[in-house]
Amino acid sequence: MVQTPIPSHILYPDSDGKPMAENTLQYRWIVRLVTNLKQLLKDQVAFVAGDLLWYPVQVERPPAPCQAPDAMVALGRPDGDRGSYKQWEEDNIAPQVVFEILSPSNTISEMTAKQNFYAQYGVLEMFFYDPQSYNFWGLHRATAQDSLMFINPDDLPWTSPILNIRFELSADGLAVYHPDGELFKEPGELFEERDKAQQERDRAFAKLRELGIDPETL
């Protein structure tokens, strides 16, 4: 008996029906991570997303294995809009780095299942943080064939070999720093910096034009 192929949108839905965040603190952390990671990697070929379903393998019948990391980075994949991250459509490149920001409803068994999923499907660095309790841990490895090594608070400050970002933990909670030592900023602060830089650029170009110099030829 020939079975009718199942449509792709049923095999790989673009939503798992779960909210992006359960509270404003968790939401703010997710947006901060995604915004700063995009800024960090803007000059590289890299895809950064938040709360996007990742399907690592194709299936013929549902349910397809999937997770939706709170933030993920796939180096070597171009930026752009996607309904989900189907790995077989992305040169079979798994996200190398994922972040999970815990909410009060998350359980240890749920986080263990996420760790096992990420380990099975090739993630190289994974970070877990509870912004209410300040509980932080991570796992990392050089290649998908290596065993994962645990990162606990005693290992901090710790610098990601892949992204070169630094994690520090203090009485005020987790802080994440860019490679140049700048603290990860709130999205509004980043937008203000971009606007200021654009204004300065526009003023400089206007001055050059006053001097009879076309800035486009420089």
ROSE-4610 file (N, C-alpha, C; in Angstrom, 1 decimal, always signed):
// ROSE-4610
residu = [M/M/M/V/V/V/Q/Q/Q/T/T/T/P/P/P/I/I/I/P/P/P/S/S/S/H/H/H/I/I/I/L/L/L/Y/Y/Y/P/P/P/D/D/D/S/S/S/D/D/D/G/G/G/K/K/K/P/P/P/M/M/M/A/A/A/E/E/E/N/N/N/T/T/T/L/L/L/Q/Q/Q/Y/Y/Y/R/R/R/W/W/W/I/I/I/V/V/V/R/R/R/L/L/L/V/V/V/T/T/T/N/N/N/L/L/L/K/K/K/Q/Q/Q/L/L/L/L/L/L/K/K/K/D/D/D/Q/Q/Q/V/V/V/A/A/A/F/F/F/V/V/V/A/A/A/G/G/G/D/D/D/L/L/L/L/L/L/W/W/W/Y/Y/Y/P/P/P/V/V/V/Q/Q/Q/V/V/V/E/E/E/R/R/R/P/P/P/P/P/P/A/A/A/P/P/P/C/C/C/Q/Q/Q/A/A/A/P/P/P/D/D/D/A/A/A/M/M/M/V/V/V/A/A/A/L/L/L/G/G/G/R/R/R/P/P/P/D/D/D/G/G/G/D/D/D/R/R/R/G/G/G/S/S/S/Y/Y/Y/K/K/K/Q/Q/Q/W/W/W/E/E/E/E/E/E/D/D/D/N/N/N/I/I/I/A/A/A/P/P/P/Q/Q/Q/V/V/V/V/V/V/F/F/F/E/E/E/I/I/I/L/L/L/S/S/S/P/P/P/S/S/S/N/N/N/T/T/T/I/I/I/S/S/S/E/E/E/M/M/M/T/T/T/A/A/A/K/K/K/Q/Q/Q/N/N/N/F/F/F/Y/Y/Y/A/A/A/Q/Q/Q/Y/Y/Y/G/G/G/V/V/V/L/L/L/E/E/E/M/M/M/F/F/F/F/F/F/Y/Y/Y/D/D/D/P/P/P/Q/Q/Q/S/S/S/Y/Y/Y/N/N/N/F/F/F/W/W/W/G/G/G/L/L/L/H/H/H/R/R/R/A/A/A/T/T/T/A/A/A/Q/Q/Q/D/D/D/S/S/S/L/L/L/M/M/M/F/F/F/I/I/I/N/N/N/P/P/P/D/D/D/D/D/D/L/L/L/P/P/P/W/W/W/T/T/T/S/S/S/P/P/P/I/I/I/L/L/L/N/N/N/I/I/I/R/R/R/F/F/F/E/E/E/L/L/L/S/S/S/A/A/A/D/D/D/G/G/G/L/L/L/A/A/A/V/V/V/Y/Y/Y/H/H/H/P/P/P/D/D/D/G/G/G/E/E/E/L/L/L/F/F/F/K/K/K/E/E/E/P/P/P/G/G/G/E/E/E/L/L/L/F/F/F/E/E/E/E/E/E/R/R/R/D/D/D/K/K/K/A/A/A/Q/Q/Q/Q/Q/Q/E/E/E/R/R/R/D/D/D/R/R/R/A/A/A/F/F/F/A/A/A/K/K/K/L/L/L/R/R/R/E/E/E/L/L/L/G/G/G/I/I/I/D/D/D/P/P/P/E/E/E/T/T/T/L/L/L]
num = [1/1/1/2/2/2/3/3/3/4/4/4/5/5/5/6/6/6/7/7/7/8/8/8/9/9/9/10/10/10/11/11/11/12/12/12/13/13/13/14/14/14/15/15/15/16/16/16/17/17/17/18/18/18/19/19/19/20/20/20/21/21/21/22/22/22/23/23/23/24/24/24/25/25/25/26/26/26/27/27/27/28/28/28/29/29/29/30/30/30/31/31/31/32/32/32/33/33/33/34/34/34/35/35/35/36/36/36/37/37/37/38/38/38/39/39/39/40/40/40/41/41/41/42/42/42/43/43/43/44/44/44/45/45/45/46/46/46/47/47/47/48/48/48/49/49/49/50/50/50/51/51/51/52/52/52/53/53/53/54/54/54/55/55/55/56/56/56/57/57/57/58/58/58/59/59/59/60/60/60/61/61/61/62/62/62/63/63/63/64/64/64/65/65/65/66/66/66/67/67/67/68/68/68/69/69/69/70/70/70/71/71/71/72/72/72/73/73/73/74/74/74/75/75/75/76/76/76/77/77/77/78/78/78/79/79/79/80/80/80/81/81/81/82/82/82/83/83/83/84/84/84/85/85/85/86/86/86/87/87/87/88/88/88/89/89/89/90/90/90/91/91/91/92/92/92/93/93/93/94/94/94/95/95/95/96/96/96/97/97/97/98/98/98/99/99/99/100/100/100/101/101/101/102/102/102/103/103/103/104/104/104/105/105/105/106/106/106/107/107/107/108/108/108/109/109/109/110/110/110/111/111/111/112/112/112/113/113/113/114/114/114/115/115/115/116/116/116/117/117/117/118/118/118/119/119/119/120/120/120/121/121/121/122/122/122/123/123/123/124/124/124/125/125/125/126/126/126/127/127/127/128/128/128/129/129/129/130/130/130/131/131/131/132/132/132/133/133/133/134/134/134/135/135/135/136/136/136/137/137/137/138/138/138/139/139/139/140/140/140/141/141/141/142/142/142/143/143/143/144/144/144/145/145/145/146/146/146/147/147/147/148/148/148/149/149/149/150/150/150/151/151/151/152/152/152/153/153/153/154/154/154/155/155/155/156/156/156/157/157/157/158/158/158/159/159/159/160/160/160/161/161/161/162/162/162/163/163/163/164/164/164/165/165/165/166/166/166/167/167/167/168/168/168/169/169/169/170/170/170/171/171/171/172/172/172/173/173/173/174/174/174/175/175/175/176/176/176/177/177/177/178/178/178/179/179/179/180/180/180/181/181/181/182/182/182/183/183/183/184/184/184/185/185/185/186/186/186/187/187/187/188/188/188/189/189/189/190/190/190/191/191/191/192/192/192/193/193/193/194/194/194/195/195/195/196/196/196/197/197/197/198/198/198/199/199/199/200/200/200/201/201/201/202/202/202/203/203/203/204/204/204/205/205/205/206/206/206/207/207/207/208/208/208/209/209/209/210/210/210/211/211/211/212/212/212/213/213/213/214/214/214/215/215/215/216/216/216/217/217/217/218/218/218]
x = [+0.8/+0.0/+0.9/+0.6/+1.4/+0.8/+1.7/+1.3/+1.4/+0.5/+0.5/+1.6/+2.5/+3.5/+2.9/+3.5/+3.0/+3.5/+2.7/+3.2/+4.3/+5.2/+6.3/+5.9/+4.8/+4.4/+3.8/+3.4/+2.9/+4.1/+5.0/+6.2/+7.1/+7.2/+8.1/+7.4/+6.5/+5.8/+6.7/+6.4/+7.2/+7.0/+6.1/+5.8/+5.5/+6.0/+5.7/+4.6/+4.0/+2.8/+3.2/+4.5/+5.0/+5.4/+5.2/+5.6/+7.1/+7.6/+9.0/+9.6/+8.8/+9.3/+8.1/+8.3/+7.3/+7.2/+8.3/+8.3/+9.2/+9.1/+9.9/+11.4/+11.8/+13.3/+13.8/+13.2/+13.6/+13.6/+12.5/+12.4/+13.6/+13.9/+14.9/+16.3/+16.5/+17.8/+17.9/+16.8/+16.8/+17.1/+16.4/+16.5/+17.9/+18.5/+19.8/+20.8/+20.7/+21.6/+21.6/+20.4/+20.3/+20.8/+20.4/+20.8/+22.3/+23.0/+24.4/+25.2/+24.6/+25.3/+25.2/+24.1/+24.0/+25.0/+25.2/+26.1/+27.6/+27.8/+29.2/+29.5/+28.6/+28.9/+28.4/+28.2/+27.6/+28.5/+29.8/+30.8/+31.2/+30.5/+30.8/+29.6/+29.8/+28.7/+28.2/+27.1/+26.6/+25.1/+24.4/+22.9/+22.7/+22.0/+21.7/+20.2/+19.6/+18.1/+17.8/+16.6/+16.0/+14.7/+14.6/+13.3/+12.9/+13.8/+13.5/+13.6/+12.6/+12.7/+13.8/+14.7/+15.8/+15.4/+15.4/+15.1/+16.5/+17.1/+18.4/+18.4/+17.3/+17.2/+15.8/+15.8/+14.5/+13.8/+12.5/+11.8/+10.7/+10.1/+9.0/+7.6/+7.7/+6.4/+6.7/+5.7/+5.9/+5.9/+6.4/+7.0/+8.5/+8.9/+10.4/+11.1/+12.3/+13.1/+13.4/+13.2/+13.4/+13.6/+14.2/+14.3/+14.3/+13.9/+13.9/+14.8/+16.1/+17.0/+16.6/+16.7/+16.4/+17.3/+18.5/+19.4/+20.3/+20.6/+21.5/+22.3/+23.5/+24.4/+24.8/+24.7/+25.1/+26.1/+27.4/+28.5/+28.5/+28.8/+28.8/+27.5/+26.4/+25.1/+24.8/+24.2/+23.9/+22.7/+22.8/+21.7/+20.5/+19.3/+18.1/+16.9/+15.7/+14.5/+14.3/+13.8/+13.5/+12.3/+11.5/+10.4/+10.8/+11.9/+12.6/+13.9/+14.8/+16.1/+16.1/+16.0/+16.0/+17.4/+18.1/+19.6/+20.0/+19.2/+19.5/+19.4/+18.8/+18.7/+19.8/+20.6/+21.6/+23.0/+23.3/+24.6/+24.9/+23.8/+23.9/+24.8/+24.8/+25.5/+24.6/+25.0/+24.3/+24.7/+23.8/+24.2/+25.4/+26.4/+27.6/+27.4/+26.6/+26.4/+24.9/+24.5/+23.1/+23.0/+22.0/+21.8/+20.4/+20.2/+18.9/+18.8/+17.8/+17.5/+16.3/+16.5/+15.5/+14.4/+13.2/+12.1/+11.7/+10.8/+10.4/+9.8/+9.2/+8.5/+9.5/+10.7/+11.6/+12.1/+12.3/+12.7/+14.0/+14.7/+16.0/+15.9/+14.8/+14.7/+14.5/+13.9/+13.7/+15.0/+15.8/+17.2/+18.1/+18.0/+18.8/+18.5/+17.2/+16.7/+17.3/+17.3/+17.9/+19.3/+20.1/+21.5/+21.8/+21.0/+21.2/+20.9/+19.9/+19.5/+20.7/+21.1/+22.2/+23.5/+23.8/+24.9/+24.8/+23.7/+23.4/+23.6/+23.1/+23.0/+24.1/+25.2/+26.4/+26.7/+25.9/+26.2/+27.6/+28.4/+29.7/+29.8/+29.0/+28.9/+27.5/+27.1/+25.7/+25.8/+25.0/+25.0/+23.6/+23.5/+22.2/+22.3/+21.3/+21.3/+19.9/+19.8/+18.6/+18.8/+18.1/+18.4/+17.8/+17.0/+16.4/+17.3/+17.8/+18.6/+20.1/+20.5/+21.8/+22.6/+21.8/+22.4/+22.9/+24.2/+24.7/+25.6/+25.5/+26.4/+26.4/+27.4/+27.6/+28.3/+28.4/+29.2/+29.8/+31.0/+31.7/+32.6/+32.9/+33.9/+34.4/+35.5/+36.1/+35.4/+35.0/+34.3/+33.1/+32.2/+31.0/+31.4/+32.6/+33.0/+33.7/+34.0/+34.6/+33.6/+34.0/+33.2/+33.0/+31.8/+31.5/+32.2/+32.7/+33.3/+32.4/+32.3/+31.4/+32.0/+31.2/+31.6/+30.7/+31.3/+30.5/+30.9/+30.2/+30.5/+32.0/+32.6/+34.0/+34.9/+34.5/+35.4/+35.3/+34.4/+34.3/+35.3/+35.8/+35.5/+35.9/+35.2/+35.4/+35.2/+36.0/+35.9/+35.6/+34.5/+34.1/+35.2/+35.7/+36.7/+36.1/+34.8/+34.1/+33.8/+33.2/+32.7/+33.6/+34.5/+35.5/+34.7/+33.5/+32.8/+33.2/+33.2/+33.6/+32.4/+32.3/+31.2/+31.8/+31.2/+31.6/+30.4/+30.5/+29.4/+29.8/+28.9/+29.1/+27.9/+27.9/+26.7/+25.5/+25.8/+24.7/+24.2/+24.8/+24.4/+25.4/+25.0/+25.8/+26.0/+27.3/+27.6/+28.3/+28.0/+28.6/+29.3/+30.5/+31.3/+31.7/+31.7/+32.2/+33.7/+34.3/+35.8/+36.6/+36.1/+36.8/+36.6/+35.9/+35.7/+34.5/+33.7/+32.4/+31.4/+30.6/+29.5/+28.4/+27.8/+26.6/+25.6/+25.1/+24.2/+22.7/+21.9/+20.5/+20.2/+19.2/+19.0/+18.9/+18.2/+18.0/+19.3/+20.3/+21.6/+22.3/+22.2/+22.9/+22.3/+21.0/+20.3/+20.8/+20.9/+21.3/+22.7/+23.6/+25.0/+25.0/+24.2/+24.2/+23.7/+22.6/+22.1/+23.2/+23.9/+24.9/+26.0/+26.5/+27.5/+27.1/+25.8/+25.3/+25.2/+24.8/+24.8/+26.2/+27.1/+28.5/+29.0/+28.7/+29.1/+28.5/+27.2/+26.5/+27.1/+27.5/+28.1/+29.4/+30.2/+31.5/+31.4/+30.4/+30.2/+29.8/+28.9/+28.4/+29.6/+30.5/+31.7/+32.6/+32.8/+33.6/+32.9/+31.6/+31.0/+31.1/+31.1/+31.3/+32.7/+33.6/+35.0/+35.2/+34.1/+34.2/+34.7/+34.6/+35.1/+33.9/+33.8/+32.8/+33.2/+32.5/+33.0/+32.8/+32.0/+31.8/+33.1/+34.0/+35.2/+36.4/+36.2/+37.3/+37.5]
y = [-1.2/+0.0/+1.2/+2.1/+3.4/+4.4/+5.0/+6.0/+7.4/+8.2/+9.6/+10.4/+11.1/+11.9/+12.9/+13.1/+14.1/+15.4/+16.5/+17.8/+18.3/+19.1/+19.6/+20.4/+21.2/+22.1/+21.3/+20.0/+19.2/+18.4/+18.0/+17.3/+18.3/+19.5/+20.5/+21.8/+21.9/+23.2/+24.2/+25.5/+26.6/+27.1/+26.5/+26.9/+25.6/+25.7/+24.6/+25.0/+26.1/+26.5/+27.1/+27.2/+27.7/+29.1/+29.9/+31.3/+31.4/+32.6/+32.8/+32.9/+33.5/+33.7/+33.7/+33.4/+33.4/+34.6/+35.5/+36.7/+37.7/+38.9/+40.0/+39.9/+39.3/+39.1/+38.1/+37.0/+36.0/+36.6/+37.3/+37.9/+38.9/+39.7/+40.7/+40.1/+39.0/+38.3/+37.7/+37.1/+36.5/+37.6/+38.7/+39.8/+40.3/+40.5/+41.0/+40.1/+38.8/+37.9/+37.9/+37.8/+37.8/+39.1/+40.2/+41.5/+41.7/+41.3/+41.5/+40.5/+39.3/+38.3/+38.7/+39.2/+39.7/+40.9/+41.8/+42.8/+42.3/+41.3/+40.7/+40.1/+39.4/+38.6/+39.3/+40.6/+41.3/+41.3/+41.2/+41.1/+39.7/+38.7/+37.4/+36.7/+35.6/+34.8/+34.0/+34.4/+33.8/+34.0/+33.0/+33.1/+33.1/+34.1/+34.2/+34.3/+33.5/+33.5/+33.3/+33.7/+33.4/+32.7/+31.7/+30.9/+30.4/+29.9/+29.4/+27.9/+27.2/+25.7/+25.2/+24.3/+23.7/+22.2/+21.8/+20.4/+19.9/+19.0/+18.5/+17.4/+16.7/+15.6/+15.5/+14.9/+14.7/+13.5/+13.5/+12.3/+12.1/+10.9/+10.6/+10.7/+10.5/+10.6/+11.5/+12.3/+13.1/+12.2/+12.7/+14.0/+14.0/+15.2/+15.3/+15.8/+15.3/+15.8/+17.3/+18.1/+19.5/+20.1/+21.3/+22.1/+23.6/+24.5/+25.9/+26.6/+26.7/+27.3/+28.8/+29.3/+30.7/+31.6/+31.2/+31.9/+30.9/+31.0/+30.1/+30.8/+30.2/+30.8/+29.6/+29.9/+28.9/+29.6/+29.5/+30.1/+29.4/+30.1/+29.6/+29.6/+30.0/+30.1/+31.6/+32.0/+33.5/+33.9/+35.2/+35.8/+35.8/+36.0/+36.1/+35.5/+35.7/+35.2/+33.7/+33.0/+31.6/+31.3/+30.4/+30.0/+29.0/+28.2/+27.3/+27.0/+26.4/+26.0/+24.5/+24.2/+22.8/+22.5/+21.7/+21.6/+21.0/+20.2/+19.6/+20.7/+21.8/+22.9/+24.0/+23.7/+24.6/+24.0/+23.3/+22.6/+21.6/+21.2/+20.2/+20.8/+22.1/+22.8/+22.9/+22.3/+22.4/+23.7/+24.3/+25.5/+25.1/+25.9/+25.6/+26.0/+27.1/+27.6/+27.8/+27.4/+27.7/+28.2/+28.9/+29.5/+29.2/+28.8/+28.6/+29.5/+30.4/+31.2/+30.6/+30.2/+29.4/+30.3/+29.7/+30.3/+29.5/+30.0/+29.3/+27.9/+27.7/+26.4/+25.3/+25.7/+24.8/+23.8/+22.5/+21.5/+21.0/+20.3/+19.7/+18.6/+17.8/+16.8/+17.4/+18.6/+19.3/+19.8/+20.4/+20.9/+19.7/+18.6/+17.4/+16.9/+16.9/+16.5/+17.4/+18.7/+19.7/+19.5/+19.3/+19.0/+17.8/+16.7/+15.5/+15.7/+16.4/+16.7/+17.5/+18.6/+19.4/+18.6/+17.7/+16.9/+15.9/+15.3/+14.3/+14.9/+16.1/+16.7/+17.7/+17.7/+18.4/+19.8/+20.3/+21.6/+21.5/+22.5/+22.5/+23.3/+24.3/+25.1/+25.3/+25.0/+25.3/+25.9/+26.9/+27.7/+27.8/+27.6/+27.6/+28.6/+29.5/+30.5/+30.8/+30.8/+31.2/+32.7/+33.7/+35.0/+35.4/+34.5/+34.8/+34.2/+33.0/+32.4/+32.7/+33.2/+33.4/+32.0/+30.9/+29.6/+29.6/+29.2/+29.2/+27.9/+27.3/+26.2/+26.1/+25.4/+25.2/+23.9/+23.6/+22.5/+22.9/+22.4/+22.7/+21.6/+21.6/+20.7/+21.3/+20.8/+21.3/+20.8/+19.6/+19.0/+18.2/+17.8/+17.1/+15.6/+15.2/+13.8/+13.8/+15.0/+15.0/+14.9/+14.5/+14.5/+15.9/+16.2/+17.5/+17.7/+18.9/+19.3/+20.3/+20.1/+20.9/+22.3/+23.3/+24.6/+25.0/+25.2/+25.6/+26.9/+27.5/+28.9/+29.1/+28.0/+28.1/+28.3/+28.0/+28.1/+29.5/+30.4/+31.7/+32.7/+33.7/+34.0/+33.0/+32.8/+31.8/+32.4/+32.2/+32.8/+31.7/+31.9/+31.0/+30.9/+29.7/+29.5/+29.8/+29.7/+29.9/+31.4/+32.0/+33.4/+34.4/+33.9/+34.8/+35.8/+35.5/+36.3/+35.7/+36.6/+36.2/+36.2/+35.2/+35.1/+35.3/+36.2/+36.4/+36.3/+35.9/+35.8/+36.5/+37.4/+38.2/+38.2/+39.0/+39.0/+39.6/+40.3/+40.8/+39.9/+38.7/+37.8/+37.7/+37.1/+36.8/+38.1/+38.3/+39.3/+38.7/+39.2/+38.6/+39.8/+39.6/+40.6/+40.3/+41.3/+41.2/+41.0/+40.5/+40.3/+41.5/+42.7/+44.0/+44.4/+43.6/+43.9/+44.7/+45.1/+45.8/+44.8/+45.3/+44.5/+44.4/+43.2/+43.1/+44.1/+44.9/+46.0/+45.7/+46.5/+46.4/+46.8/+46.2/+46.5/+48.0/+48.7/+50.2/+50.9/+50.5/+51.1/+50.9/+49.7/+49.4/+50.3/+50.4/+51.2/+52.7/+53.2/+54.6/+54.7/+53.8/+53.9/+53.9/+53.1/+53.0/+54.4/+54.9/+56.2/+57.3/+57.3/+58.3/+58.1/+56.9/+56.7/+57.2/+56.9/+57.3/+58.8/+59.5/+61.0/+61.5/+61.0/+61.5/+61.3/+60.1/+59.9/+60.9/+61.1/+62.1/+63.5/+63.9/+65.2/+65.3/+64.2/+64.2/+64.3/+63.5/+63.6/+64.9/+65.6/+66.9/+67.9/+67.8/+68.7/+68.5/+67.2/+67.0/+67.6/+67.5/+68.1/+69.6/+70.2/+71.7/+72.0/+71.1/+71.4/+71.0/+70.6/+70.2/+68.8/+67.9/+66.5/+65.6/+64.7/+63.7/+62.5/+62.3/+61.2/+59.8/+59.7/+58.4/+58.0/+59.0/+58.7/+58.3/+58.5/+58.2/+56.7]
z = [+0.0/+0.0/+0.0/-0.9/-1.1/-0.1/+0.7/+1.7/+1.0/+1.2/+0.7/+1.5/+0.8/+1.4/+2.4/+3.5/+4.5/+4.1/+4.0/+3.6/+4.6/+4.1/+4.9/+6.1/+5.9/+7.0/+8.2/+7.9/+9.0/+9.6/+8.8/+9.3/+10.1/+9.6/+10.2/+10.4/+11.4/+11.7/+12.1/+11.8/+12.2/+13.6/+14.3/+15.7/+16.5/+17.8/+18.7/+19.6/+19.4/+20.2/+21.6/+21.9/+23.2/+23.1/+24.2/+24.2/+24.1/+23.6/+23.6/+25.0/+25.9/+27.2/+28.2/+29.4/+30.4/+31.3/+31.2/+32.0/+31.3/+31.8/+31.1/+31.3/+32.4/+32.7/+31.7/+31.5/+30.5/+29.1/+28.8/+27.4/+27.2/+28.2/+28.0/+27.8/+28.5/+28.3/+26.9/+26.4/+25.1/+24.0/+24.1/+23.1/+23.2/+24.4/+24.6/+23.9/+24.2/+23.6/+22.0/+21.5/+20.0/+19.4/+20.0/+19.4/+19.5/+20.6/+20.7/+19.9/+19.7/+18.9/+17.4/+17.0/+15.6/+15.4/+16.4/+16.3/+16.2/+17.1/+17.1/+15.8/+15.1/+13.9/+12.6/+12.7/+11.5/+10.3/+10.5/+9.4/+9.0/+9.6/+9.2/+8.6/+7.9/+7.4/+8.6/+9.2/+10.4/+10.5/+11.0/+11.2/+12.7/+13.2/+14.6/+14.8/+15.7/+15.8/+17.3/+17.6/+19.0/+18.9/+19.7/+19.7/+18.4/+17.6/+16.3/+16.3/+15.8/+15.8/+14.9/+15.4/+14.7/+14.5/+13.2/+12.8/+12.3/+13.0/+12.6/+11.5/+11.4/+10.5/+9.8/+8.6/+7.9/+8.4/+8.4/+8.8/+7.7/+7.8/+6.9/+7.6/+8.9/+9.7/+10.9/+11.4/+12.6/+13.8/+14.9/+15.1/+14.7/+14.2/+13.8/+15.0/+15.3/+16.4/+16.2/+17.3/+17.1/+18.5/+18.5/+19.7/+19.2/+20.1/+19.8/+20.9/+20.6/+21.6/+21.8/+23.0/+23.2/+22.3/+22.1/+21.1/+20.5/+19.2/+18.6/+17.5/+17.3/+16.3/+15.4/+14.1/+13.1/+12.2/+12.5/+11.6/+10.3/+9.2/+7.9/+7.2/+7.8/+7.2/+7.1/+6.0/+5.8/+6.7/+7.0/+7.7/+6.8/+7.4/+6.6/+7.3/+6.7/+7.4/+7.1/+8.1/+8.0/+8.9/+8.5/+9.4/+10.4/+10.1/+11.0/+10.4/+11.2/+10.7/+10.4/+9.1/+8.6/+8.2/+9.0/+8.8/+7.4/+6.8/+5.5/+4.4/+4.7/+3.8/+4.1/+5.1/+5.5/+5.4/+4.3/+4.1/+5.2/+5.9/+7.0/+8.2/+8.3/+9.4/+10.6/+11.7/+13.0/+13.6/+14.4/+15.2/+16.1/+16.1/+16.9/+18.4/+18.6/+19.9/+20.2/+21.4/+21.8/+23.2/+23.5/+24.8/+25.3/+26.6/+27.2/+28.4/+28.4/+29.6/+30.3/+31.5/+32.2/+32.8/+32.8/+33.5/+34.7/+35.5/+36.8/+36.5/+35.3/+35.0/+34.5/+34.1/+33.6/+34.7/+34.3/+35.3/+34.9/+35.9/+35.6/+34.5/+34.5/+33.5/+32.1/+32.0/+30.7/+30.2/+31.1/+30.7/+30.4/+31.1/+30.7/+29.3/+29.0/+27.7/+26.6/+26.9/+25.9/+25.8/+26.9/+26.8/+25.9/+26.1/+25.4/+23.9/+23.6/+22.2/+21.5/+22.2/+21.6/+21.5/+22.4/+22.3/+21.2/+21.0/+20.0/+18.6/+18.4/+17.1/+16.8/+17.5/+17.1/+17.6/+18.6/+19.2/+19.9/+19.7/+20.3/+21.7/+21.8/+23.1/+23.4/+24.6/+25.1/+26.5/+26.7/+28.0/+28.5/+29.8/+30.5/+31.7/+31.8/+32.8/+33.3/+34.6/+35.3/+35.8/+35.2/+35.6/+37.0/+37.6/+38.9/+40.0/+39.8/+40.8/+40.6/+39.4/+38.9/+38.7/+38.6/+38.4/+36.9/+36.7/+35.4/+35.2/+34.0/+33.7/+32.1/+31.7/+30.2/+29.9/+28.7/+28.2/+26.9/+26.6/+25.4/+24.9/+23.6/+23.0/+21.7/+21.2/+20.0/+18.8/+18.8/+17.6/+18.1/+17.2/+17.5/+17.9/+17.6/+18.0/+19.4/+19.9/+21.3/+22.4/+23.5/+24.7/+25.2/+25.7/+26.3/+27.6/+27.8/+29.1/+29.8/+31.1/+31.9/+32.3/+32.3/+32.7/+33.9/+35.1/+36.2/+36.7/+37.7/+38.1/+38.6/+39.1/+39.6/+38.4/+37.2/+36.0/+35.4/+35.9/+35.4/+36.1/+35.4/+34.0/+33.0/+32.0/+30.9/+29.6/+28.6/+27.3/+26.2/+25.5/+24.4/+23.3/+23.1/+22.0/+20.6/+20.4/+19.1/+18.9/+19.9/+19.7/+20.4/+21.2/+21.9/+22.8/+23.3/+24.3/+25.7/+26.7/+28.0/+29.0/+29.8/+30.8/+32.2/+32.9/+34.3/+35.2/+36.4/+37.4/+38.7/+39.1/+40.3/+41.2/+42.2/+43.1/+42.4/+41.2/+40.5/+39.3/+39.3/+38.2/+37.1/+36.0/+34.9/+34.0/+33.6/+32.7/+31.5/+30.3/+29.0/+28.3/+27.9/+27.3/+25.9/+25.0/+23.7/+23.7/+22.6/+22.6/+22.9/+22.7/+23.0/+24.4/+25.2/+26.6/+26.9/+25.9/+26.1/+26.6/+27.6/+28.1/+27.1/+27.0/+26.2/+26.6/+25.6/+25.9/+25.7/+26.3/+26.0/+24.6/+23.9/+22.5/+22.2/+23.1/+22.9/+22.9/+23.8/+23.8/+22.5/+21.9/+20.6/+19.5/+19.5/+18.5/+18.6/+19.8/+20.0/+19.5/+19.7/+19.3/+17.7/+17.1/+15.6/+15.1/+15.7/+15.3/+15.4/+16.5/+16.8/+15.7/+15.4/+14.4/+13.1/+12.7/+11.4/+11.3/+12.4/+12.4/+12.3/+12.9/+12.8/+11.4/+10.8/+9.4/+8.5/+8.7/+7.8/+7.9/+9.2/+9.3/+8.7/+8.8/+8.1/+6.6/+6.0/+4.6/+4.1/+5.0/+4.6/+4.6/+5.5/+5.6/+4.4/+4.0/+2.8/+1.6/+1.4/+0.3/+0.3/+1.5/+1.6/+1.0/+1.2/+0.7/-0.7/-1.4/-2.8/-3.0/-2.0/-2.1/-2.0/-3.0/-3.1/-2.2/-1.1/-0.2/-0.8/-1.8/-2.5/-3.3/-3.6/-4.3/-3.4/-2.1/-1.2/-0.9]
